[in-house]
């Protein structure tokens, strides 16, 4: 993230706002549930119950909170259908799909270096 001394120009204000927003978004999405939700939705459109079944260990409350946060940040789109009972579906937006690609890259990095990371941890803990 950009951190520098500001001289008061409009560009500096824009950079400060972008830096602040980036920190806020990273804080929101940098949790295991958000990543699992993004990964579970993937290229699909899923209902709440399907998501809950897909993500082992997530509570109703935690899924609701994270879906609202992802929707607020424009990463997930929520569609409500006027049926009885109401049907609600979730899908990733374009920014959500782009974030998913980043998460997939992090997962690939983990798989690539898993052995080295585990060996390093064993050496450190010994």
MOHU-V292267 format. One line per field, one symbol per residue. psi: psi as a letter, one per 20 degrees, with the letter a starting at -180 (. if undefined). burial: 1 if it has 16 or more other ideal C-beta (glycine too) atoms within 10 Angstrom, else 0. A space follows every 10 residues. Layout:
psi = ???
burial = ???
This chain:
psi = qporpqjirh hhgggggggg gggggghgil qhggghgghg gcjrpqrghg gghhopiprg ghggghgggh ghjkhqpppp pmrorqppqp qqrghghghh hgghhhgggg hhjgghgggg ggggi.
burial = 0000000000 0000100000 0000100010 0011111101 1000010100 1101100100 0110011011 0010111000 0000000011 1100010011 0000000000 0000000000 000000
